[in-house]
Amino acid sequence: MIKYLLTLTAVIETGTGLVMVMSPSLLATLLLGSSLDTPAAMTIGRVAGAALITLGVACWLARKDTRSRAATGLVAAMLLYNLAAVSILASTGIGRGPAGIALWPAVILHTTMAVWCIACLRRKPVDAGEDLCSNY
């Protein structure tokens, strides 16, 4: 199942990263209900987009290497990222009141991905031939 986690993460994060690089204000509007108004905010949004593309590429390249320590480290890093995204987005939504149409679906998606990461990290391989989540 870790293969599916890495593949889905690659698709989601690469797609989101591409949107952020090309139009960071669009994603900000969808998530937060307001655009990025300064050149500095646009630059930071594009850098964040590049980071998401990087995460997506790493997940894509690791999707068939599910038994390595590197893949386990990648899933652990994804867990931290998803937990941070949930914390930041949910606190923004709660603190600001009304937000963009995609805010709460993004919180739910990141929560689901975090739970999936936890399940993969907790699962012990039965033998050397199984990946971290093969029994799921």
N, CA and C of each residue as an Amber inpcrd file, in Angstrom:
protein
   408
   0.8070000  -1.2000000   0.0000000   0.0000000   0.0000000   0.0000000
   0.8560000   1.2720000   0.0000000   2.0920000   1.1570000   0.4370000
   2.9670000   2.3290000   0.4220000   3.1930000   2.8090000  -1.0140000
   3.2100000   1.8660000  -1.9630000   3.3500000   2.2420000  -3.3720000
   2.2160000   3.1790000  -3.7880000   1.0010000   2.8670000  -3.3530000
  -0.1460000   3.7080000  -3.6990000  -0.0810000   5.0610000  -2.9900000
   0.3820000   5.0630000  -1.7500000   0.5480000   6.3210000  -1.0180000
   1.5420000   7.2210000  -1.7400000   2.6800000   6.6650000  -2.1120000
   3.7040000   7.4570000  -2.7920000   3.2320000   7.9280000  -4.1670000
   2.5220000   7.0700000  -4.8890000   2.0210000   7.4450000  -6.2100000
   0.9790000   8.5540000  -6.1100000   0.0070000   8.3850000  -5.2080000
  -1.0260000   9.4010000  -5.0580000  -0.4380000  10.7250000  -4.5710000
   0.4940000  10.6540000  -3.6360000   1.1460000  11.8730000  -3.1580000
   1.8940000  12.5630000  -4.2900000   2.5710000  11.7840000  -5.1250000
   3.2970000  12.3600000  -6.2560000   2.3550000  13.1390000  -7.1690000
   1.2180000  12.5490000  -7.4760000   0.2640000  13.2010000  -8.3800000
  -0.3190000  14.4660000  -7.7390000  -0.7630000  14.3490000  -6.4890000
  -1.3980000  15.4820000  -5.8050000  -0.4180000  16.6390000  -5.6170000
   0.7540000  16.3440000  -5.0790000   1.6960000  17.4140000  -4.7490000
   2.3260000  18.0280000  -5.9960000   2.5890000  17.2220000  -7.0200000
   3.1300000  17.7870000  -8.2560000   2.0930000  18.6920000  -8.9120000
   0.8530000  18.2440000  -8.9580000  -0.2100000  19.0810000  -9.5310000
  -0.3970000  20.3740000  -8.7760000  -0.4520000  20.2720000  -7.4630000
  -0.6040000  21.4760000  -6.6390000   0.6010000  22.3980000  -6.8010000
   1.7820000  21.8180000  -6.8390000   2.9940000  22.6120000  -7.0130000
   3.0190000  23.3460000  -8.3460000   2.5740000  22.6780000  -9.3950000
   2.5320000  23.3390000 -10.7040000   1.5720000  24.5180000 -10.7000000
   0.4110000  24.3450000 -10.0610000  -0.5380000  25.4540000  -9.9510000
   0.0940000  26.6050000  -9.1740000   0.7960000  26.2810000  -8.0880000
   1.4100000  27.3430000  -7.2790000   2.5190000  28.0720000  -8.0300000
   3.2830000  27.3590000  -8.8260000   4.3550000  28.0090000  -9.5820000
   3.7630000  28.9250000 -10.6530000   2.7210000  28.4360000 -11.3280000
   2.1390000  29.2190000 -12.4220000   1.2230000  30.3380000 -11.9300000
   0.4490000  30.0760000 -10.8710000  -0.5230000  31.0630000 -10.4060000
  -0.7520000  30.9220000  -8.8950000   0.2220000  31.3520000  -8.0990000
   0.0700000  31.1900000  -6.6480000  -1.1550000  31.9090000  -6.0900000
  -1.5570000  32.9810000  -6.7220000  -2.7120000  33.7310000  -6.2390000
  -4.0060000  32.9340000  -6.4050000  -4.0920000  32.1200000  -7.4590000
  -5.2730000  31.2830000  -7.6710000  -5.4500000  30.3060000  -6.5160000
  -4.3920000  29.6230000  -6.1450000  -4.4830000  28.6650000  -5.0420000
  -4.7800000  29.3750000  -3.7240000  -4.1770000  30.5260000  -3.5150000
  -4.4590000  31.2950000  -2.2980000  -5.9260000  31.6830000  -2.2360000
  -6.4870000  32.0700000  -3.3590000  -7.9080000  32.4330000  -3.3950000
  -8.7800000  31.2250000  -3.0960000  -8.4510000  30.0700000  -3.6760000
  -9.2380000  28.8600000  -3.4250000  -9.1570000  28.4120000  -1.9630000
  -7.9720000  28.5160000  -1.3830000  -7.7860000  28.0670000   0.0060000
  -8.2070000  29.1150000   1.0310000  -7.8220000  30.3470000   0.7950000
  -7.9590000  31.3720000   1.8260000  -8.9960000  32.4440000   1.5160000
  -9.5120000  32.4400000   0.3150000 -10.5180000  33.4370000  -0.0430000
  -9.9440000  34.8010000  -0.3480000  -8.6360000  34.9050000  -0.4920000
  -8.0150000  36.1740000  -0.8630000  -6.7760000  35.8850000  -1.6990000
  -6.4320000  36.8370000  -2.5400000  -5.2870000  36.6420000  -3.4350000
  -3.9970000  37.1050000  -2.7600000  -2.8980000  36.7640000  -3.3970000
  -1.5900000  37.2390000  -2.9500000  -1.3360000  38.5580000  -3.6570000
  -1.2190000  39.6280000  -2.8910000  -1.2070000  40.9670000  -3.4640000
   0.1770000  41.5790000  -3.6800000   1.2010000  41.0060000  -3.1210000
   2.5190000  41.6220000  -3.2510000   3.4650000  40.7230000  -4.0420000
   4.4570000  41.3060000  -4.6650000   5.4500000  40.4850000  -5.3710000
   6.1560000  39.5070000  -4.4230000   6.3740000  39.9230000  -3.1880000
   7.0240000  39.0310000  -2.2200000   6.1500000  37.8100000  -1.9370000
   4.8540000  38.0250000  -1.7560000   3.9440000  36.8980000  -1.4990000
   3.8910000  35.9610000  -2.7000000   3.8820000  36.5150000  -3.9020000
   3.8810000  35.6950000  -5.1150000   5.1670000  34.8670000  -5.2160000
   6.2810000  35.4720000  -4.8550000   7.5610000  34.7630000  -4.8970000
   7.5810000  33.6170000  -3.8960000   7.1380000  33.8780000  -2.6680000
   7.0830000  32.8270000  -1.6560000   6.1420000  31.7140000  -2.0950000
   5.0130000  32.0660000  -2.6920000   4.0840000  31.0590000  -3.2020000
   4.7150000  30.1890000  -4.2720000   5.4790000  30.7970000  -5.1500000
   6.1450000  30.0290000  -6.2100000   7.2420000  29.1260000  -5.6480000
   7.9740000  29.6140000  -4.6530000   8.9900000  28.7750000  -4.0090000
   8.3190000  27.5820000  -3.3160000   7.1950000  27.8210000  -2.6410000
   6.4360000  26.7230000  -2.0190000   5.9650000  25.7400000  -3.0890000
   5.5510000  26.2490000  -4.2360000   5.1500000  25.3830000  -5.3390000
   6.2990000  24.5090000  -5.8130000   7.4770000  25.0980000  -5.9280000
   8.6550000  24.3190000  -6.3300000   8.9610000  23.2290000  -5.2990000
   8.7740000  23.5390000  -4.0260000   9.0000000  22.5340000  -2.9780000
   8.0050000  21.3810000  -3.1120000   6.7540000  21.6850000  -3.4240000
   5.7530000  20.6310000  -3.6060000   6.0660000  19.7750000  -4.8280000
   6.5350000  20.4010000  -5.9000000   6.9430000  19.6240000  -7.0750000
   8.0850000  18.6880000  -6.7060000   9.0270000  19.1810000  -5.9130000
  10.1550000  18.3660000  -5.4680000   9.6740000  17.1680000  -4.6550000
   8.7440000  17.4000000  -3.7320000   8.1700000  16.2980000  -2.9560000
   7.4800000  15.2990000  -3.8840000   6.7350000  15.7990000  -4.8500000
   6.0580000  14.9180000  -5.7940000   7.0280000  14.0690000  -6.5960000
   8.0960000  14.6710000  -7.0810000   9.1030000  13.9200000  -7.8370000
   9.7600000  12.8630000  -6.9550000  10.1010000  13.2060000  -5.7260000
  10.7130000  12.2380000  -4.8110000   9.7740000  11.0550000  -4.5690000
   8.5100000  11.3340000  -4.3610000   7.5330000  10.2550000  -4.1470000
   7.3890000   9.4020000  -5.3970000   7.3550000  10.0320000  -6.5580000
   7.2230000   9.2930000  -7.8080000   8.4160000   8.3520000  -8.0080000
   9.6120000   8.8500000  -7.7660000  10.8080000   8.0340000  -7.9660000
  10.9320000   6.9170000  -6.9330000  10.3640000   7.1050000  -5.7520000
  10.4610000   6.0970000  -4.6790000   9.3010000   5.1140000  -4.6760000
   8.3170000   5.2840000  -5.5300000   7.0880000   4.4950000  -5.4430000
   7.3030000   2.9920000  -5.6180000   8.3740000   2.5810000  -6.2660000
   8.6400000   1.1500000  -6.4510000   9.7030000   0.6290000  -5.4810000
  10.2350000   1.4950000  -4.6620000  11.3010000   1.1510000  -3.7190000
  10.7490000   1.2250000  -2.3010000   9.7280000   0.4280000  -2.0340000
   8.9620000   0.5970000  -0.7980000   9.6110000  -0.0160000   0.4290000
  10.6640000  -0.7840000   0.2700000  11.2610000  -1.4450000   1.4270000
  12.5200000  -0.7670000   1.9490000  12.9100000   0.3230000   1.3530000
  14.1660000   0.9570000   1.7610000  13.9590000   1.9120000   2.9280000
  15.0440000   2.2120000   3.5980000  15.0060000   3.2120000   4.6630000
  14.6830000   4.5910000   4.0840000  15.1150000   4.8360000   2.8600000
  14.8300000   6.1220000   2.2170000  13.3260000   6.2960000   2.0100000
  12.6420000   5.2340000   1.5960000  11.1880000   5.3170000   1.4160000
  10.5050000   5.5420000   2.7570000  10.9840000   4.8770000   3.7940000
  10.4300000   5.0880000   5.1330000  10.6540000   6.5290000   5.5790000
  11.8360000   7.0580000   5.3180000  12.1180000   8.4530000   5.6470000
  11.2390000   9.4150000   4.8730000  10.9650000   9.0930000   3.6160000
  10.0930000   9.9260000   2.8000000   8.6690000   9.9220000   3.3530000
   8.1810000   8.7660000   3.7690000   6.8380000   8.6920000   4.3590000
   6.8040000   9.4710000   5.6760000   7.8600000   9.3890000   6.4710000
   7.9170000  10.1510000   7.7260000   7.9110000  11.6590000   7.4310000
   8.6540000  12.0850000   6.4240000   8.6610000  13.5060000   6.0420000
   7.2890000  13.9420000   5.5420000   6.6350000  13.0850000   4.7730000
   5.2820000  13.3930000   4.3030000   4.3100000  13.5030000   5.4670000
   4.4970000  12.6640000   6.4850000   3.6480000  12.7480000   7.6760000
   3.8070000  14.1160000   8.3350000   5.0270000  14.5550000   8.5230000
   5.2610000  15.8700000   9.1340000   4.6630000  16.9840000   8.2880000
   4.8350000  16.9050000   6.9910000   4.2720000  17.9120000   6.0860000
   2.7470000  17.9400000   6.1880000   2.1100000  16.7640000   6.1340000
   0.6540000  16.7180000   6.2000000   0.1280000  17.2150000   7.5420000
   0.7960000  16.8810000   8.6280000   0.3730000  17.3800000   9.9450000
   0.5210000  18.8960000  10.0180000   1.6140000  19.4180000   9.4780000
   1.7990000  20.8760000   9.4610000   0.7270000  21.5420000   8.6110000
   0.4270000  20.9640000   7.4480000  -0.6020000  21.5360000   6.5820000
  -1.9620000  21.5450000   7.2780000  -2.3010000  20.4580000   7.9620000
  -3.5720000  20.4050000   8.6960000  -3.5980000  21.4840000   9.7710000
  -2.5370000  21.5920000  10.5390000  -2.4810000  22.5780000  11.6250000
  -2.6000000  24.0050000  11.1040000  -1.8430000  24.3150000  10.0860000
  -1.8320000  25.6830000   9.5560000  -3.1610000  26.0210000   8.8990000
  -3.6480000  25.1340000   8.0370000  -4.8910000  25.4250000   7.3240000
  -6.0940000  25.4530000   8.2610000  -6.1830000  24.4910000   9.1780000
  -7.3320000  24.4600000  10.0980000  -7.3110000  25.6690000  11.0290000
  -6.1520000  26.0230000  11.5460000  -6.1080000  27.1830000  12.4400000
  -6.4400000  28.4630000  11.6870000  -6.0480000  28.5470000  10.4340000
  -6.4130000  29.6980000   9.6240000  -7.9170000  29.7490000   9.4110000
  -8.5070000  28.6090000   9.0910000  -9.9490000  28.5540000   8.8730000
 -10.7510000  28.8620000  10.1150000 -10.2810000  28.3910000  11.2520000
 -10.9780000  28.6420000  12.5150000 -10.7820000  30.0860000  12.9590000
  -9.5770000  30.6060000  12.8100000  -9.2590000  31.9490000  13.2930000
  -9.8110000  33.0640000  12.4420000  -9.9060000  32.8410000  11.1390000
 -10.3280000  33.8990000  10.2280000 -11.8100000  33.8880000   9.9230000
 -12.4700000  32.8000000  10.2010000 -13.8740000  32.7050000   9.8060000
 -13.9840000  32.1910000   8.3940000 -14.8310000  32.7930000   7.5690000
 -15.0140000  32.3020000   6.2060000 -13.7020000  32.2780000   5.4270000
 -13.5220000  31.2350000   4.6540000 -12.2960000  31.0920000   3.8780000
 -12.6620000  30.6610000   2.4690000 -11.6740000  30.2610000   1.6980000
 -11.9160000  29.8230000   0.3300000 -12.6430000  28.4960000   0.2870000
 -13.1960000  28.2140000  -0.8610000 -14.0040000  27.0150000  -1.0460000
 -13.2020000  25.7170000  -0.8710000 -11.8980000  25.7560000  -1.0880000
 -11.0720000  24.5560000  -1.0230000 -10.3920000  24.3490000   0.3300000
 -10.5820000  25.2600000   1.2840000  -9.8560000  25.1420000   2.5530000
 -10.1870000  23.8510000   3.2960000 -11.4400000  23.6270000   3.5910000
 -11.7940000  22.4530000   4.4040000 -11.5980000  21.1430000   3.6510000
 -11.8580000  21.0770000   2.3400000 -11.4750000  19.8520000   1.6270000
  -9.9610000  19.5840000   1.6860000  -9.1540000  20.6430000   1.6640000
  -7.7030000  20.4700000   1.7810000  -7.3300000  19.9520000   3.1640000
  -8.0050000  20.4490000   4.2010000  -7.7520000  19.9550000   5.5660000
  -8.0970000  18.4710000   5.6500000  -9.2260000  18.0920000   5.0860000
  -9.6400000  16.6820000   5.1100000  -8.6530000  15.8180000   4.3260000
  -8.2240000  16.2910000   3.1550000  -7.2640000  15.5360000   2.3530000
  -5.9550000  15.3410000   3.1110000  -5.4110000  16.4060000   3.6940000
  -4.1450000  16.2880000   4.4260000  -4.2940000  15.4220000   5.6740000
  -5.4410000  15.4700000   6.3240000  -5.6840000  14.5970000   7.4800000
  -5.6830000  13.1360000   7.0390000  -6.3720000  12.8550000   5.9430000
  -6.4230000  11.4870000   5.4180000  -5.0310000  10.9960000   5.0400000
  -4.2690000  11.8430000   4.3860000  -2.9100000  11.4490000   3.9940000
  -2.0180000  11.2370000   5.2140000  -2.1890000  12.0440000   6.2560000
  -1.4100000  11.8640000   7.4870000  -1.7470000  10.5250000   8.1440000
  -3.0190000  10.1900000   8.2010000  -3.4320000   8.9020000   8.7850000
  -2.8480000   7.7480000   7.9820000  -2.8620000   7.8590000   6.6730000
  -2.2910000   6.8310000   5.8080000  -0.7910000   6.6980000   6.0510000
  -0.0950000   7.8160000   6.1950000   1.3400000   7.7800000   6.5050000
   1.5940000   7.0770000   7.8380000   0.7890000   7.3900000   8.8510000
   0.9430000   6.7570000  10.1560000   0.7480000   5.2500000  10.0290000
  -0.2860000   4.8460000   9.2950000  -0.5500000   3.4160000   9.1140000
   0.6390000   2.7260000   8.4560000   1.2270000   3.3570000   7.4620000
   2.3820000   2.7710000   6.7860000   3.6070000   2.7030000   7.6930000
   3.8050000   3.7130000   8.5000000   4.9680000   3.7230000   9.3960000
   4.8200000   2.7390000  10.5470000   3.5950000   2.4980000  10.9930000
   3.3560000   1.5720000  12.1080000   3.4340000   0.1130000  11.6780000
   3.1700000  -0.1340000  10.4220000   3.1000000  -1.4990000   9.9250000
   4.4910000  -2.0880000   9.8200000   4.6980000  -3.2400000  10.4400000
   5.9740000  -3.9420000  10.3590000   5.8940000  -4.9870000   9.2420000
   6.9120000  -5.0660000   8.3920000   6.9050000  -6.1090000   7.3680000
   6.9580000  -7.4890000   8.0090000   6.1920000  -8.4200000   7.4660000
   6.1810000  -9.7900000   7.9990000   7.4600000 -10.5000000   7.6090000
   7.9360000 -10.2760000   6.3880000   9.2180000 -10.8190000   5.9660000
   9.8980000  -9.8150000   5.0460000  11.0850000 -10.1570000   4.6250000
  11.8670000  -9.2140000   3.8270000  11.2380000  -8.9150000   2.4750000
  10.3030000  -9.7350000   2.0220000   9.6930000  -9.5400000   0.7240000
   8.4700000  -8.6520000   0.7410000   8.0510000  -8.1690000   1.8890000
   6.8420000  -7.3500000   1.9720000   7.1880000  -5.8890000   2.1730000
   6.3550000  -5.0300000   1.6220000   6.5660000  -3.6090000   1.8540000
   5.9200000  -3.2020000   3.1760000   6.0420000  -1.9460000   3.5370000
   5.5990000  -1.4650000   4.8450000   4.0970000  -1.5700000   5.0710000
   3.3100000  -1.6090000   4.0080000   1.8490000  -1.6150000   4.1590000
   1.2050000  -2.7310000   3.3720000   1.8960000  -3.8180000   3.1490000
   1.3770000  -4.8400000   2.2590000   0.1330000  -5.5310000   2.7870000
  -0.1040000  -5.5020000   4.0840000  -1.2750000  -6.1790000   4.6240000
  -2.5030000  -5.2760000   4.6870000  -2.4240000  -4.0760000   4.1950000
  -3.5600000  -3.1510000   4.2270000  -4.3750000  -3.3030000   2.9850000
